[in-house]
Amino acid sequence: MKKSVPTIRDVAAAAGVSTATVSKFVNGAQRFSPPVEDTIKRVIAELGYRSNPLAQSMITGRTKTVGLSVLDISNPHFTSIVKGANRVAQAHGYTVLLVDTEENPDRERHLLEALSRRVDGMLVFSRLQEAELGWLVEMDRPLVFFGRMPGLEMPTVAGDDQRAAYMLTRHLVTQGHRRFAYLGFSRSRRDEERRDGVRECLAAHGQQLTVYDTDSPSSLEGERICSSIMLGAEHPDALICYNDLMALGFMKAAQTLGFRLPGDMSVAGFDNIQFGNYSSPALTTVDLQSERMGATAMEKLLAIIDGKPTERCTRIEPQLILRASTSCRT
């Protein structure tokens, strides 16, 4: 005969308290004397009682689920962010509901609005400009946004992209590079910050920057645009790419065309994805601490959900990672 599943009434009867007392204890709604709490804990363990998540959400008004919106889960940068966020969520008893907007701003609002109805709070990446994001602030959900949002009263976690780009460019300048190019993705808010960091450093050293744009921040785009950069009248001797994926695609195509890296050109990127350490040559990059960014954002969101104070904007410090894809000019 199948053993019946213990209920909250069974726990209350065995502990000699009311079902309301057990419910408040299980859901953390009220504290009781140590003897009462010890008795309830013991009975729960003996009976093997498991609370019903749906019933809990009806009592507390919480789903114990948080939403995370990313732009492209196939990009290892976002994968690391998800890993960090999920680790913190699990440690606090939350489940992460993931949405990949697939770089599609037309679907983004619909997906985020649908997600907001199913979670206690959200972590959001977006390609939309600040003027297009006012509706996010008006949502009746705790929210943390990835990236700088100076024009909106919204909690954020961001890397210091402009400083990261300045650091990388300064390193290349000190190596003796003189012809700089930036391979960017202008649809991204972070692209402008990175490009500005490169320009700021070059201006301080009296140098110019050539800018190329792409249709997507992917290895395929880096590979596609390579010939137009390398087979011109005079190619750059240093190329800074918007991210590591573009840099890796570019390097593959450049080597196929017969160029030596970094002998003919130094190449660098951003994000410090794992693949960059195993390319040939290994890729110089800036580590924007993707996993830490995800964990920090989730900690901030859970604090907001619990009504705890938190700083409005948290900055994650970048770290320059030097590898063989950049070298001194002779």
C-alpha positions in Angstrom: 0.0 0.0 0.0 1.4 3.4 -1.0 2.4 5.6 2.0 0.4 8.8 2.2 2.3 12.1 1.9 2.4 14.0 5.2 0.4 17.2 5.2 0.6 20.4 7.2 -2.2 19.1 9.4 -0.2 16.0 10.2 2.7 18.2 11.3 0.5 20.5 13.4 -1.2 17.5 15.1 2.1 15.8 15.9 3.7 19.0 17.2 0.7 20.0 19.2 0.3 23.4 17.5 -2.2 24.9 15.0 -1.8 24.6 11.2 -1.4 28.4 11.1 1.6 28.2 13.4 3.2 25.6 11.2 2.5 27.6 8.1 3.9 30.8 9.5 7.0 29.0 10.7 7.6 27.2 7.4 7.2 30.4 5.4 9.3 32.5 7.7 6.3 34.8 8.4 6.7 34.7 12.2 9.2 33.6 14.8 8.2 31.4 17.8 9.8 30.4 21.1 12.8 28.0 20.7 10.9 25.0 22.2 8.1 25.4 19.7 10.4 25.9 16.7 12.5 22.9 17.8 9.4 20.7 18.1 8.1 21.7 14.6 11.6 21.1 13.1 11.8 17.7 14.7 8.3 16.6 13.5 8.9 17.9 10.0 12.1 15.8 9.8 10.4 12.7 11.3 7.4 12.9 9.0 9.4 13.9 5.9 7.1 16.8 5.3 7.7 19.0 2.2 5.9 22.3 1.8 4.0 23.0 -1.4 5.7 25.7 -3.4 2.4 26.8 -4.9 0.8 27.1 -1.5 3.8 29.0 -0.3 3.5 31.5 -3.1 -0.1 32.1 -2.3 0.7 32.9 1.3 3.9 35.0 0.7 3.0 36.5 -2.6 6.4 35.2 -4.0 7.2 32.6 -6.6 10.8 32.1 -5.4 11.7 32.6 -9.1 13.7 35.4 -10.7 14.0 36.2 -14.4 17.2 36.7 -16.3 17.1 38.2 -19.8 20.3 37.9 -22.0 21.0 38.9 -25.6 22.6 35.7 -26.9 23.1 32.6 -24.7 25.5 31.1 -27.3 28.0 33.9 -26.4 30.2 32.6 -23.6 30.2 36.1 -22.0 26.5 35.7 -21.3 26.9 32.0 -20.3 29.3 33.1 -17.6 26.9 35.8 -16.4 24.1 33.2 -16.1 26.4 30.8 -14.2 27.2 33.5 -11.6 23.6 34.6 -11.2 22.3 31.1 -10.9 24.8 30.2 -8.2 23.7 33.0 -6.0 20.0 32.3 -6.7 20.3 28.7 -5.8 22.1 29.5 -2.6 19.1 31.6 -1.6 16.4 29.1 -2.6 15.5 30.8 -5.9 15.1 29.4 -9.4 16.2 31.3 -12.4 13.9 31.6 -15.5 16.1 32.4 -18.5 15.0 34.4 -21.6 17.2 34.8 -24.7 16.0 37.8 -26.7 18.3 36.7 -29.6 19.5 40.3 -30.4 15.9 41.0 -31.4 14.6 44.4 -30.1 11.3 43.9 -31.8 10.5 40.9 -29.6 12.3 42.2 -26.5 9.5 44.1 -24.8 7.0 41.3 -25.4 9.3 38.8 -23.8 10.2 40.9 -20.8 6.6 41.8 -20.1 5.6 38.1 -20.2 8.6 37.2 -18.0 7.7 39.9 -15.4 4.3 38.2 -14.7 6.0 35.0 -13.6 8.8 36.1 -11.4 9.6 38.0 -8.2 12.2 40.2 -9.9 14.3 40.5 -13.1 17.9 40.9 -14.3 17.9 42.5 -17.7 20.2 43.0 -20.6 18.9 45.2 -23.4 20.0 46.7 -26.7 17.3 49.4 -26.5 18.3 52.9 -25.8 17.4 54.6 -22.5 14.6 56.6 -24.1 12.9 53.3 -25.1 13.2 51.7 -21.6 10.9 53.9 -19.5 8.3 51.1 -19.4 10.8 48.9 -17.6 11.0 51.3 -14.7 7.2 51.4 -14.5 6.9 47.6 -14.1 5.7 46.5 -10.7 8.7 44.3 -10.2 12.2 44.6 -8.6 14.7 45.1 -11.4 18.4 45.2 -11.9 19.8 46.3 -15.3 23.2 45.4 -16.8 25.1 48.4 -18.0 25.2 52.1 -17.3 21.8 53.9 -17.2 22.6 57.5 -16.1 19.2 58.8 -17.4 17.0 56.3 -15.6 16.4 55.7 -11.9 17.2 52.1 -12.1 19.6 49.8 -10.1 22.5 48.7 -12.3 25.6 46.5 -12.4 28.2 47.4 -15.0 31.7 47.0 -16.1 33.9 50.0 -16.6 34.1 49.6 -20.4 35.7 53.0 -21.1 38.4 52.4 -18.6 39.0 48.9 -19.9 39.4 50.2 -23.4 41.8 52.9 -22.3 43.9 50.3 -20.4 44.1 48.0 -23.4 44.9 50.9 -25.8 47.6 52.3 -23.6 49.3 48.9 -23.4 49.3 48.7 -27.3 50.7 52.3 -27.5 53.6 51.4 -25.2 54.3 48.4 -27.4 55.0 50.8 -30.2 51.8 50.5 -32.3 51.0 53.5 -34.5 48.2 52.5 -36.9 45.1 51.7 -34.8 41.7 50.4 -35.8 38.6 49.5 -33.8 36.2 46.8 -35.0 32.9 47.6 -33.3 29.2 46.9 -33.0 27.5 50.2 -32.9 24.1 48.8 -31.9 25.5 48.2 -28.5 25.6 50.8 -25.8 28.8 49.3 -24.6 30.4 49.8 -28.0 30.3 53.6 -27.6 32.0 53.4 -24.2 34.8 51.1 -25.5 35.3 53.2 -28.6 35.5 56.4 -26.5 38.1 54.7 -24.3 40.3 53.9 -27.2 39.9 57.4 -28.7 40.7 59.1 -25.4 43.9 57.2 -25.0 45.0 57.7 -28.6 44.2 61.5 -28.4 46.5 61.7 -25.4 49.3 60.3 -27.5 48.5 62.3 -30.7 47.3 59.3 -32.7 44.2 58.7 -34.8 41.7 55.8 -34.9 40.0 54.1 -37.9 36.6 52.6 -37.0 34.9 49.7 -38.7 31.4 48.5 -37.8 29.7 45.1 -38.0 26.2 43.8 -38.1 26.5 41.4 -35.1 29.1 40.8 -32.3 30.0 37.4 -33.7 33.0 35.4 -34.8 31.4 35.1 -38.3 31.3 38.9 -38.6 35.0 39.2 -37.5 35.8 36.6 -40.2 33.7 38.3 -42.8 35.2 41.8 -42.5 38.8 40.7 -42.2 39.7 40.9 -46.0 38.4 44.4 -46.3 40.7 45.5 -43.5 43.8 43.5 -44.3 43.9 43.8 -48.1 43.6 47.6 -48.3 46.4 50.0 -49.2 47.8 49.9 -45.6 46.3 47.7 -42.9 46.5 48.7 -39.2 49.2 47.3 -37.0 46.8 47.0 -34.0 43.2 46.0 -34.1 40.9 46.3 -31.0 37.7 44.3 -31.4 34.4 44.9 -29.6 34.6 41.4 -28.1 36.6 38.2 -28.1 34.3 36.4 -30.5 34.9 39.0 -33.3 38.6 39.0 -32.6 38.9 35.2 -32.9 37.0 35.2 -36.1 39.2 37.9 -37.5 42.4 36.1 -36.5 41.3 32.9 -38.2 40.6 34.8 -41.5 43.8 36.8 -41.3 45.9 33.7 -40.9 44.0 32.0 -43.8 45.0 35.1 -45.9 48.6 34.5 -45.0 49.2 37.1 -42.4 51.3 36.5 -39.3 49.9 37.3 -36.0 51.1 39.3 -34.1 54.0 39.8 -36.5 51.9 41.7 -39.1 49.2 42.9 -36.7 48.4 42.7 -33.0 44.8 41.8 -32.2 42.9 42.1 -28.9 39.3 41.9 -27.6 37.1 42.1 -24.6 35.4 39.6 -22.3 38.1 37.0 -21.6 36.1 34.1 -22.9 37.6 30.6 -22.4 38.3 30.0 -26.1 40.6 32.9 -26.3 43.2 31.2 -24.1 43.3 28.2 -26.5 43.5 30.0 -29.8 46.8 30.3 -31.7 48.1 32.8 -30.8 46.3 33.1 -27.5 44.2 36.3 -27.4 45.0 39.4 -25.4 41.8 40.6 -23.8 40.2 42.6 -21.0 38.5 40.5 -18.4 35.2 42.2 -17.5 34.5 39.6 -14.7 31.4 38.2 -16.4 30.6 35.5 -13.8 31.2 38.0 -11.0 28.9 40.5 -12.7 26.1 37.9 -12.8 26.6 37.0 -9.1 26.7 40.7 -8.0 23.5 41.5 -10.0 21.7 38.6 -8.4 22.8 39.6 -4.9 21.5 43.1 -5.6 18.2 41.9 -6.9 17.6 39.6 -4.0 18.4 42.4 -1.6 15.8 44.6 -3.3 13.2 41.8 -3.2 13.8 41.5 0.6 13.5 45.3 1.0 17.1 45.8 2.0 19.2 48.8 1.0 21.5 48.6 -1.9 23.7 51.0 -3.9 22.1 52.2 -7.1 25.1 51.5 -9.4 27.7 48.8 -8.8 30.9 48.9 -11.0 33.0 45.8 -11.7 36.7 46.6 -12.2 38.3 45.3 -15.5 41.5 43.4 -15.6 43.9 43.4 -18.6 44.9 39.8 -19.7 48.1 39.8 -21.8 48.7 36.9 -24.2 50.5 36.2 -27.4 48.2 38.0 -29.9 49.9 41.3 -29.1 53.6 42.1 -29.3 56.0 45.0 -29.5 56.6 46.6 -32.9 60.2 46.4 -34.0 
